[in-house]
Amino acid sequence: MSRAHNILVVDDERNVRATLKSVLEDEGYGVRTVSSGEEAIKAAKRFHPDLILLDIWLPGIDGLEVLEKLADTDNNSVVVMISGHGSVESAVRATKLGAFDFIEKPLSLDRVLLVVANGLKQKVLQDENRRLRAEVSERWTMIGESDAIVALRKQINRAAPTNGRVLIFGENGTGKELVAHCIHALSQRSSKSFVEINCAAIPDELIESELFGHVEGAFTGAVSDKQGKLDLADGGTLFLDEIGDMSLRTQSKVLRALQEQTFQPVGSTDDHSVDVRIIAATNKDLQEEIKSGRFREDLYYRINVIPFHVPSLRERRDDVPLLAEHFMKGAAAEYGAGLKKLSESAVARLTAYRWPGNVRQLKNVCERLMVMVADETIHEADLEPAIDAFGLSDERDSSGDLELREARDLFERRFILTKLREHAGNVKQTAMALNIERSHLYRKMKSYGIEPGDGAGE
């Protein structure tokens, strides 16, 4: 084993404590012993044992009370109960309180060692599951404090505990998949599977097999039975991403499955019953798709029980600095690099940009900056190569959506930066060239997040 597991023995009989300590240490375990329930609670909090051998009959607080108090804390130890006067009632109560197993006295040392080994295997599995859940939780964290995101979180919290079907609208790259995961994580189905299928990425001739599965010989290449996504999601959530790209033929079959909660695998006449919550997402205007005959109106009303709108990054500009910091931390951890910081002008530039690719594009740019910029601080001048790499540098393509004041501010900011660069960052000379007071220029620069150094050396 990679490390010695720690075991806490709790028993009021000195001989039992001594025997268990000797036998378990011979097996390579680290062992501590205590004689009372009160000592057990203190030791569990202090030493965080992997496994606790806990006698039921103890002076003062008995073993079941200790188990109950441990269950109310963040204690993650596996607990095995010991009793010289075992009863079915005690065993049932101990199991309900989370005990892994129950051993009766007089103790069989072989039985003790077997239960301990099995309990520690369970502990390893629990720790791994906890680690994976934490990774998943961190991966699907919704970053942002803008009004739009706060409102979206509230909507998720209200809708998630229900079984209502959800339809998520939003541009590409806004985080529709993230919203779907958050809804599942907060639902009553969170312990079950979250199964995803991208309707736009799978050829039309294969999507039915992906959704419903198939039997051996159903078509050329079907050499064995295959379980479909609906079966895999039974009891959990099925996420139909980009449902607007699903063919009309498949839409009709999905509609039947939703109506009846049954379906037939491709090539089979057997009905499969499932209990699945459907979450769908699209970047298309489904009302227009219905008018054009490309989407079924009856399916639209089936899936659009609870509509969600995921805001574009343009609608939540205040979140850009938080998102950028989050993505840069993630890139630093992934690449094993030191964390870089953005200058005020770089933050202002990222915030002012319209991000047609939304959060996904911002993430790509931040990762590129972490790799390609050598300095610890990323300045505005460093952004252009990263932005150019994704075809983002020319904001004139999206300027038609700008309001007059926004366009004017954008022009003024660029003009000041250009003049600063012409004068190597010298604010006095720049103010003279612009024919304004130096204090006025400083105020302008501060409002636009421009630093004097942004023009140096250009």
N, C-alpha and C positions, 0 to 999 in steps of 0.2 A: 504494500500500500504506500502511497506517496507521502503520507504523514501519519503519525500516531494519532488515532482517534482518542478523544478524552471522554471518560465515563465517570459519572457521579453515582456513588452507591449511598443510598439513604436507608438505614435500618437501625433500630434501637438495640439490636443484639450484637455485642462486640465480636463474638466468634463468627457470625455471619459476615460482618464487615471485613474482618481479617481474612477469612477464606476467599471471599469474592475478590478482594484486592490482590491477593497472592496469585490466584488463578488467572485473572484478567491481565495482570502485569506480565505473567509468563507468556501470554499471547501477544504481547507488544503494545498493549493499550496503556495510556496514561490514566491513572485512577486516583480519585479523591473520595474520601468517605466522610459522612456526617451522620449524626444519630437522631436528629429531630426534624420536624417539618419546617420550623422556623429557620434552622440552619440551611436546609435544602433550598429554600427560596432565596436566601442571601447568596449561597454558593452558585446557584443557577444564574443569577444576575451578574455575578462577578466573573465567573469562569466560562460561561457559555458552553457547557459540555455538549458533545454530540449526542450522547445517550444518557438517560438517567434510569437506574434501577431503583424503584421507589416502593418501599414497603407500605402497605395500607395501614397497618396498626402501628401508630406512632404516638408517643406522649405529646400532649398539647394538640397542635394541628395534625389531623390524620392525613394519610396519603392522598385520599380523594380530594380533600380540601386543598392540599398542595397542588394537585393536578389542575384543579379548577382555577386557582390563582395564577398558575403558570399559563393557562389558556387565555387569561385576560391580559397578558403581557405580550411583548414581541419575542418571547422565547421560542426558539426553533428546534429545541432538543426533541429527539425521539424518546418517549417514556414507556418503560416496561414496568408493569405493576407486579409486586410480590406480596403474597399473603399466605399465612398459616391457617387461616380460617376462611377460605374462599367460599363465595356464594355466587349464584347466578346473578342476583341483583347487583352485587358489587362489580362483577365483571361487565355487565351491561352498562352500568353507569360510567365505569372507567372508559369503556369504548366510546360512549357518547361524548365524553370529555376529551377524547383524542388520544387515549392510550394505544400504543402499537400492539401490545400483547399482554398476557396475564400468566404469571408463573406461580405455582403453589409450592409451599413448603411441605415436607422437607425437600430442599432443592436438589435436583439432578444437575450436576455441573455440566454434563454433556448437553443437556437441554438449555441451560443458561447460555453456554457458548454459541449454540445454534441460533437462539433467539437474538442474542447480541449481534451476531454476524448479519442476520437478516435485517435487524433494525438499522444497522449502520449502512447497509445497502439502500434501505429506504431513505435514510438521511441524505445520502449522496444524490439520489434521484430528486428529492425535494429541493435540495440546494441548486441543482442544475435547472430544474423547472422555474425556481424563483429567479435565477439569473437570466434565463431566457425571457421570462415575463417582463423583467426590468428592461431588457434590451428592446423588446417589442414596444413597451410603454414609452421608452425614450425616443424610439424611432418615429412613433406616431404622435408625438407631442405637438400640439397646435401652438405655434409661436406667434405672439402679437398681442398688443393691448389697444389697438385702434377700436373705434366705436363699432365698425363693421364686424370685426372678429369677436368682440365681446358679445354682440348680438347673436352671432352665429353659435358661439359656445352655449348661450342660454337656450337657443332653439334645439341644439343637440341634447342638452340635459333634459329638456321637456319631452322630446320625441323618442329618445333612446330606449327608455324602459317599456315602451309599448311594442306591439307587434305590427304596427302600421307600416305599410310599404312606403318606401322613400324614393323620390326622384330628385337627383342632385343636378342642378344646372350650373354651368360655369365655363369660362374659356379654357383652352388647353393650358396646362401648367399651373392652374390656380390651387390645386390640392383637393380635387374631388375624391380621390382615393383615400386621402387622409381623413376626410370627413366621414367616409363610409366606415373606416376602421374605428374611429372615435365612437360612432353610433353603436357599432357591434360591441366595443369594449365596455360601454355603459349599459348594455342591454341585459336582459335576463338570460340571453343565450351566450354570454361572454365565455363560458367554460367550454362551449362547443366550437365547431370549426367555422372559420371565416374563409370562404372559397371564392376565388375571383376568376372571372373570364373576360378577356378583352374581345368584344364582339367585332372590333375593327381589324384585329390582328390575325384572325383565324379565317381561312378561306370558307366560302359559303358551303361548299360540299362537305366540309369537316365539322362545322360548328354544331350540327345536330348530334353528331357522335360525341363531341366534347361535352355538350349539355346533358344528353340523355343516356350516354353510353351505347354500347353495341354488343351483340352476341357474336360468337365465332361464326365466320362464313357470311356475315351480313353483307359484306362487299369485299372487293379485291383488297387484300392486305389485312383483313380482319382475322388474324390467325388465332385469336383467343378472345374470350369475353373481356370487356372493359367497362369499368364503373364510370358513370358520368358525373359531372359536377353537381347535379341535383342530388344524387345519392350521397356524394361525399359531404354535402352541406346539410344533410338531414339533422334536424335539431338545432342547426346554427343559422348562418347567414350566407346567402349567395349574392355576390356583387357582380352585376352585369354592367361592366364599364363600356362606354360608347355604344349604348343600346340603339342609338339612332342609326348606326351602320348595319344593324341586323336586317337580313332579308325578310320580305313579306311572308315567305313560306315558313321561315323559322319563327317569326312573330306569332303566326297562327297557332303553332305548336306550344310556344311559351304561354300564350293566352290560355290554352286548354289546361296546361299544367297548373297555372295559377288558379283557375276557376275550380278545378277538381282536386288539386293537390296530388294528382296521379299523372304518370306518364309511362310510355313504353320505350324501352331501349330500341335502337335501330336494329331491325331484323327480328324483333320479338313481338309476340302478341300478349305477353304477360304485363299486367299493370303493376307499377311500383308506386307505393304510397309514401309520401315524404311530408315532413313538417319543416318548412323552410321559410325564413323571412327574406324577402327580396328587397335589395337596395340597387337601384339603377342610376346611371350617370350619363350625361351627354353634353357635348359642346354645341349641339345644334338646336335650332328653334323648331321644336317638334310640332308646334302649331302649323308652321309653314310646311313641314314635311308631310303633315296630314293633308293639307290643301293640295300638295303636289302628288298625293297618292303614294308616297314612299313610306308612310308609317300608319299603322292601324289606329283609328280613333278609339276603338274599344280597349285596345291594349294600353293606350295612353292613360285612359281614365282608371284602368286597373292598377297601374304602377304609380300614378301620381296622387297617392293618398295624402302624403306629407311632402310638399315641395321644399327644396332647399336651394338657395342661391349662394354660391361661393364667390365672394368679391374678387375682382381682379386686383393686381398689385397697385394699379393706378387709383383704386378706391380705398386703399389702405396704406398710403405712402408713409405714414408715421411708423409703420412696422418694418420698413426697409432696414434701418440700423440694427434692430433686434435680430431680424432674419440673417443679415450679413454676418453679424457676430456669431450666431448659432452655426451657420454653415462653415465659417472659418475655423471654429473650434472643432467641428466634426472632421474637417479636412486635416487639421493639425494632428488629431488623434489617429486618423487613418494612415497618414503618411509618415508619422513619427517625427514631425517637424515642429519647430518652435512656433508658438502662436504669434501672428502679426496683428498690428492694430491699424485702423484706418484713420487718416488725418481728418480734420473737420471738413476740409474742402472735398475730400474723397467721399465722405458720407453725404455731403450736400449734393454732389454730382450723382451719386447712386440714387438718392432720394428724388432728385428732379427728373431723372430719366423715366420714360413711360413704360418700359418693360413689356413689349408686346408678347413676349414668351412667359411673362409672369414669374411666379416663384421658381419654377424650374430653371429659367434662364438666369435668374439671380444666383441660384445655387451653383450653376456651371461657371459663371464668372468668378464667384468667390473662390471656388476650388482652383481655378486657373491662376488667380492672383496669389494664392498660397504657394503654388508650385513655382511660378515664374518670377515673382518679385524677390530680389535678394535681401533687401533691407528689412528691418523689423517694422518700419512704418510704411504703409502704402499711401502714396500721395495721389493727387488727382491725375497727374501726368502718367502715372502707372496704369491708370484705368483704360486708357485708349487702346493699347495692344490687346488687352483682354476683351474689351468691348468689340473691337474690330474683328476679333476671331469669331465672334458669333453674329457678325453683321449688324451690330447695334449702334455703331457710332453716329450715323447720320440720323438725327432725330427729325429731320425735315419730312421724312416719310410719314410720320404720325402727327405732324403739326396741325393737320386739319382738325384734329380733335381738341386742340388747345383753345382755352378761352383767351380773350384779348389780353387780360392782365398777365396770365401765365406766359403767353408768348412774349410779351414785352419784357418781363422779368428774365426770361431765358435769354433773350437777345442782349439785355443790359449786362447780365452776368458774363456772357461770353465776350462781350466787348471790353469789359474791365479786365478780364483775364488776358485778352490779346494785348492790351496796352501795358499791363504789368510785365508780360513777357518781352515786349519791345524794349522796356527799360530795366530788364534784368531784376525785376522785383523791387525796384526802388519806388516807394510809395510817393515821395515828394515829387520826383520827376513825372510819375504817372499822373498825379493830381494836376500838375502844371499842364501836361499834354491834354488832359480832359477839361481844363479850364474850370476846375472846381476846387473848393477848399480841401486841404488835406484831411481835416476832421470829418468832412462830409464823405470823402472817399472811404475813410476808415469805417464809418457807419454802414456804408453800402457793402463794403467787403465783409463786415461781420454779419450782415443780414443774409448774404449769399453764401456764407461759410467759406470765404476765400481767405487764405493766409498769404502774407507777403512772400513767403518762400515758394509759393506756387509758381511765381514767375521767374525765379532765379535760375540762371543757367539755360534758359530756353532760347 
